[in-house]
Amino acid sequence: MTRLAELPLLVILLGLSGLIAFVPALYALGADDYENARDFLYSGLILLVVTVMLGIATAAYSPRDLATSHLAALALAYAVLPLALALPLAEALADTTLVNAWFEMTSAFTTTGASVYAPQRLADAIHLWRATVGWFGGFLTLLAAYAILAPLNLGGNEVISGRTPGRGAKGAAQVTRIADPTQRLTRFALTLFPVYLALTVLLWCALLILGETGISALIHAMGTLSTSGISGQTAFQASGAGVPGELAVFAFLIFAVTRRAFPGIRLSENRRPLLQDPELRLAALLLSAVALVLFFRHWVYVGEAGAPSVLDALNALWGILFTAASFLTTTGYISSDWQTAAEWSGIGTPGLVLMGLAIVGGGTATTAGGVKLLRVHALLRHGERELERIVHPNSIGHGGPDARRLRREGAQLAWVFFMLFATSIAVVMACLLLAGVKFEPAMVLAIASLTTTGPLAEIGAAQPIAYATLSDPVKLILGFAMVLGRLETLALLALILPGTDRR
């Protein structure tokens, strides 16, 4: 185990990619789908053979800066692994193109959940492969947040510490001396994986009990914990679990709102009650505001034609609340009552509201994408303090040194990231416009890819956008945008720029 942990991170991830290919292979074998079972089995063996060869060739590799090396390996993983993960898909779908297979795996691995294939075209084993890749990508996101990004003050940790992104407490070298990054990766992997797996199995069993089929429940459980929003041949809103299943998924979305809800991780902020967590409270405030505004818009609209029934009102309220929470966590599952609520409101699909929620995103050190709730919280606290200073110019900010650091340096870094995120949206939109996409679809696709919320294309625009109809250059642009949205711009800048220029 120790010798395996000493291999380069990219080689280890390639080996894990080969191992997870056996999951759909075993399922296809049990379902008497021998052709797909053979495709996934052979592809997994090929990836394992390549991994062994690379492991032997790189056994003596020892980088000088392990922390930065792991960050570079993480970036390379999102660039290289989708091609390796596309091998089983290309074998199972002989008539697909390499660009489509790469786009599908990039979307799944970055937990975006966008698909270029019609659901009925793919066998259950292939849908399970998409969900497994998304689940694997979600776990890698969690592991990277704690073991790679946190020591370098990235991924939202810079807002809490107020220090320069890309550096540790006293520089990356100090972090490397205090805690070896390889040991840190191994320790957090062994801590996170059992909990991540147990939560997935728990939700799978709950959805099974509530009426979903076995494969559909497993895919939706994986899609919820990884926030990939991947579904199989049956869409989530059409699954047999109904509203009770949506309640179960809604409860598990808390793990994408705040990292404090994830069991097994000891954090200094865990000393306070969970209900006092700023990310959880901000998420509750946003969801309540969106639900109430759209709900009372319903009442204003129907006031001219008569009041609706109480049951219709409750169904509409639940449809809004669940769908809003799903897009806030960048999962993208839609409630079975969402269409009823949209038609009842008289405003159609409020795509701008859902895009705004996806941009805000979920919690730091979770599988959710977007700007992250903690950064928005820091900006709100900074604005609140500035208003206090207008009324009382000589007042002293309350909350102690942690709160003051969050309102000052933390808010500054949050604003920098927000501007970089907005610039990324503009750049991706410009590339899509040059590739021939119209303005409104370009905006929806850019936000969907950068926030890793693939289902936005279906519900965010006035007319659903089908990924299958997009040209290859557009798919390439969206694929790179998904990687950028998952890695975050600050992490890439910390990797590219020299240490003296990271300020």
ZALUM-228780 format. One record per residue (C-alpha): x, y, z. Coordinates in pm, whole numbers, plus 50000, padded with zeros to 5 digits. Layout:
% residues N
    xx    yy    zz
     X     Y     Z
...
This chain:
% residues 503
    xx    yy    zz
 50000 50000 50000
 50286 50235 50087
 50466 50161 49759
 50146 50231 49562
 50097 50564 49741
 50447 50670 49637
 50360 50645 49267
 50271 50966 49080
 49912 51071 49145
 49822 51062 48775
 49933 50698 48750
 49725 50603 49053
 49418 50775 48907
 49470 50596 48576
 49477 50264 48761
 49158 50351 48948
 48997 50437 48613
 49072 50084 48500
 48936 49932 48821
 48601 50113 48810
 48547 49978 48457
 48478 49642 48621
 48164 49784 48787
 47957 49807 48464
 48129 49489 48341
 47997 49293 48640
 47653 49448 48605
 47637 49366 48233
 47750 49010 48309
 47472 48971 48563
 47220 49114 48316
 47332 48868 48043
 47464 49159 47836
 47782 48974 47741
 47888 49210 47464
 47902 49517 47689
 48052 49309 47970
 48337 49206 47738
 48392 49565 47620
 48422 49704 47974
 48629 49411 48097
 48883 49436 47816
 48902 49815 47843
 48961 49795 48217
 49238 49538 48168
 49405 49755 47903
 49403 50055 48137
 49548 49845 48419
 49827 49713 48194
 49914 50068 48088
 49908 50171 48454
 50155 49897 48549
 50389 49999 48269
 50376 50365 48368
 50417 50272 48733
 50738 50083 48658
 50869 50367 48442
 50796 50637 48703
 50882 50440 49020
 51194 50650 49079
 51021 50982 49011
 51060 51220 49305
 50955 51585 49253
 51113 51857 49461
 50781 52020 49555
 50521 51751 49621
 50241 51997 49696
 50273 52175 49362
 50335 51842 49190
 50001 51707 49312
 49825 52023 49197
 49980 51978 48852
 49881 51610 48853
 49523 51710 48936
 49514 51947 48639
 49663 51678 48413
 49406 51428 48539
 49120 51639 48407
 49306 51681 48079
 49416 51320 48025
 49182 51086 48212
 48869 51163 48005
 49052 51018 47704
 49129 50701 47899
 48774 50685 48035
 48640 50723 47682
 48800 50391 47580
 48524 50170 47731
 48257 50402 47592
 48408 50395 47243
 48425 50015 47257
 48064 49983 47373
 47938 50235 47114
 48107 50144 46789
 47926 50415 46592
 48026 50706 46815
 48298 50961 46744
 48604 51029 46957
 48488 51387 47024
 48149 51267 47152
 48308 51001 47373
 48561 51253 47511
 48288 51511 47574
 48070 51253 47752
 48350 51143 47983
 48472 51497 48047
 48117 51592 48143
 48084 51293 48375
 48433 51322 48529
 48384 51692 48609
 48038 51607 48755
 47868 51826 48494
 47621 51562 48376
 47573 51684 48018
 47515 51410 47761
 47526 51399 47382
 47342 51066 47366
 46970 51002 47382
 46892 50806 47702
 46718 50524 47517
 47018 50474 47289
 47246 50364 47571
 47224 50033 47754
 47195 50029 48133
 47558 49920 48163
 47671 50232 47974
 47450 50456 48189
 47606 50291 48494
 47952 50367 48351
 47859 50735 48313
 47731 50746 48671
 48037 50560 48803
 48275 50802 48631
 48077 51094 48776
 48086 50933 49120
 48462 50879 49086
 48504 51241 48978
 48304 51358 49279
 48525 51164 49517
 48837 51306 49350
 48692 51655 49400
 48644 51590 49771
 48988 51436 49811
 49158 51719 49623
 48977 51982 49829
 49113 51844 50158
 49450 51697 50058
 49571 51922 49773
 49388 52254 49764
 49350 52320 50139
 49727 52322 50217
 49776 52569 49932
 49489 52800 50036
 49282 52721 49729
 48926 52604 49664
 48771 52858 49902
 49018 52809 50187
 49182 53139 50092
 48864 53318 50204
 48895 53170 50554
 49271 53218 50594
 49298 53547 50408
 49639 53440 50274
 49771 53442 49920
 49624 53157 49712
 49880 52897 49613
 50076 52919 49937
 50049 52740 50268
 50075 52884 50615
 50437 52994 50550
 50473 52890 50191
 50424 52556 50022
 50762 52431 50140
 50661 52474 50504
 50345 52269 50443
 50551 51997 50275
 50783 51974 50575
 50501 51964 50831
 50276 51712 50651
 50396 51509 50355
 50141 51555 50074
 50155 51185 49984
 50071 51085 50340
 49801 51350 50349
 49644 51211 50032
 49649 50856 50168
 49506 50957 50504
 49219 51158 50361
 49144 50894 50097
 49109 50629 50366
 48893 50867 50572
 48664 51001 50300
 48603 50696 50083
 48422 50474 50338
 48188 50760 50431
 48131 50857 50067
 48054 50495 49978
 47828 50442 50282
 47621 50753 50206
 47579 50639 49844
 47465 50293 49951
 47228 50443 50208
 47060 50666 49951
 47051 50377 49702
 46866 50159 49953
 46626 50443 50036
 46538 50498 49670
 46496 50123 49622
 46252 50104 49913
 46060 50403 49777
 45994 50234 49442
 46282 50292 49200
 46439 50006 49009
 46779 49883 49121
 46992 50034 48844
 46797 50360 48834
 46822 50403 49213
 47198 50337 49204
 47256 50588 48923
 47051 50857 49100
 47228 50789 49431
 47566 50830 49261
 47442 51140 49079
 47326 51298 49405
 47639 51238 49614
 47866 51351 49328
 47626 51634 49222
 47664 51513 48863
 47287 51488 48813
 47329 51185 48583
 47023 50973 48506
 46978 50647 48320
 46710 50556 48071
 46449 50696 48312
 46476 51064 48404
 46478 51149 48774
 46140 51325 48764
 45986 51015 48601
 46134 50761 48843
 45906 50549 49057
 46010 50703 49389
 45797 51016 49342
 45791 51289 49605
 45924 51060 49886
 46229 50989 49667
 46275 51360 49610
 46263 51414 49987
 46540 51157 50031
 46756 51322 49765
 46681 51666 49911
 46809 51549 50251
 47135 51426 50097
 47192 51754 49914
 47307 51899 50248
 47645 51732 50187
 47687 51962 49885
 47589 52271 50085
 47832 52251 50376
 48139 52036 50438
 48055 52034 50808
 47768 51795 50739
 48008 51534 50597
 48082 51288 50881
 48429 51169 50965
 48610 51501 50903
 48737 51698 51201
 48726 52071 51142
 48798 52357 51378
 48464 52520 51292
 48277 52204 51397
 48282 52333 51753
 47980 52548 51672
 47635 52398 51608
 47565 52295 51249
 47271 52536 51225
 47512 52826 51279
 47717 52731 50973
 47724 53037 50744
 47701 52835 50423
 47398 52638 50543
 47222 52952 50662
 47293 53138 50339
 47166 52842 50135
 46847 52833 50343
 46801 53207 50293
 46848 53183 49915
 46616 52885 49878
 46349 53045 50095
 46367 53372 49902
 46346 53201 49562
 46062 52971 49669
 45858 53250 49824
 45907 53494 49536
 45805 53239 49273
 45529 53104 49492
 45369 53443 49554
 45414 53518 49184
 45184 53219 49136
 44924 53376 49361
 44942 53709 49180
 44902 53535 48846
 44612 53310 48944
 44434 53589 49128
 44272 53689 48802
 44143 53341 48721
 44052 53210 49065
 44248 53059 49351
 44410 52717 49302
 44355 52423 49530
 44566 52371 49839
 44714 52054 49692
 44822 52234 49375
 44979 52509 49584
 45178 52262 49796
 45292 52066 49489
 45408 52387 49321
 45592 52503 49634
 45771 52170 49667
 45859 52164 49298
 46019 52507 49324
 46203 52428 49649
 46349 52095 49534
 46453 52218 49190
 46608 52535 49335
 46808 52331 49588
 46919 52092 49314
 47052 52372 49094
 47205 52559 49388
 47416 52250 49457
 47481 52222 49077
 47319 51877 49071
 47047 51954 48818
 46773 51707 48909
 46424 51837 48836
 46119 51776 49054
 45820 51591 48911
 45611 51893 49015
 45838 52149 48846
 45652 52163 48519
 45323 52206 48703
 45471 52490 48905
 45617 52659 48595
 45289 52643 48407
 45088 52757 48707
 45311 53062 48758
 45244 53192 48408
 45607 53287 48346
 45724 52960 48191
 46064 52830 48300
 46247 53084 48521
 46584 52997 48368
 46761 53310 48491
 46676 53221 48850
 46820 52872 48810
 47131 53006 48637
 47182 53252 48921
 47155 52972 49177
 47404 52760 48982
 47650 53050 48969
 47630 53089 49348
 47695 52716 49381
 47730 52497 49688
 47971 52478 49978
 48350 52482 49982
 48526 52143 49996
 48217 51974 49853
 48140 51821 49515
 47931 52125 49412
 48056 52380 49160
 47994 52753 49113
 48140 53049 49298
 48069 52877 49635
 47851 52995 49921
 48140 53092 50148
 48269 53348 49898
 47921 53499 49863
 47893 53504 50244
 48224 53694 50272
 48105 53955 50022
 47777 53997 50210
 47957 54042 50544
 48189 54297 50384
 47891 54490 50244
 47719 54478 50581
 48028 54618 50751
 48059 54899 50495
 47698 55001 50562
 47772 55004 50935
 48070 55234 50876
 47851 55474 50680
 47620 55506 50981
 47895 55485 51246
 48232 55582 51087
 48432 55527 51408
 48280 55191 51500
 48484 54876 51552
 48380 54560 51371
 48252 54280 51592
 48301 53905 51572
 48667 53874 51664
 48978 53840 51443
 48832 53557 51232
 48528 53761 51135
 48740 54068 51061
 48975 53863 50841
 48673 53723 50655
 48535 54073 50594
 48869 54216 50481
 49120 53985 50314
 48863 53709 50266
 48616 53941 50093
 48892 54081 49873
 48995 53735 49756
 48630 53638 49709
 48578 53944 49488
 48889 53857 49285
 48756 53508 49226
 48411 53639 49136
 48564 53872 48877
 48773 53588 48735
 48461 53372 48717
 48266 53647 48539
 48556 53696 48298
 48559 53321 48229
 48189 53334 48141
 48253 53622 47902
 48549 53447 47737
 48362 53116 47695
 48060 53301 47557
 48281 53486 47308
 48434 53157 47191
 48089 53002 47151
 47964 53303 46955
 48264 53277 46723
 48182 52907 46680
 47835 52997 46553
 47617 52966 46865
 47351 53232 46920
 47370 53469 47216
 47112 53319 47453
 47220 52955 47402
 47584 53066 47433
 47513 53226 47772
 47326 52921 47900
 47593 52677 47777
 47877 52887 47920
 47716 52903 48265
 47618 52535 48252
 47975 52426 48175
 48160 52662 48411
 47927 52581 48702
 47932 52208 48612
 47551 52204 48587
 47483 52026 48259
 47100 52005 48292
 47084 52386 48270
 47087 52347 47891
 46756 52164 47911
 46576 52398 48146
 46768 52728 48149
 46674 52856 47802
 46335 52926 47649
 46386 52623 47424
 46581 52315 47544
 46933 52292 47403
 47037 51946 47285
 47410 51878 47325
 47388 51625 47041
 47310 51901 46790
 47622 52103 46876
 47921 52103 46644
 48254 51946 46740
 48429 52284 46799
 48149 52384 47037
 48182 52055 47226
 48557 52108 47258
 48503 52458 47397
 48244 52334 47646
 48469 52046 47751
 48757 52279 47834
 48515 52511 48015
 48396 52219 48231
 48755 52146 48332
 48814 52515 48407
 48498 52533 48615
 48591 52225 48814
 48954 52319 48878
 48875 52690 48941
 49074 52975 48789
 49270 53053 49105
 49412 52700 49115
 49529 52725 48756
 49683 53068 48818
 49860 52937 49128
 50000 52654 48918
 50108 52866 48621
 50229 53189 48779
 50553 53208 48980
 50520 53248 49354
 50618 53617 49340
 50334 53698 49098
 50045 53524 49275
 49939 53838 49457
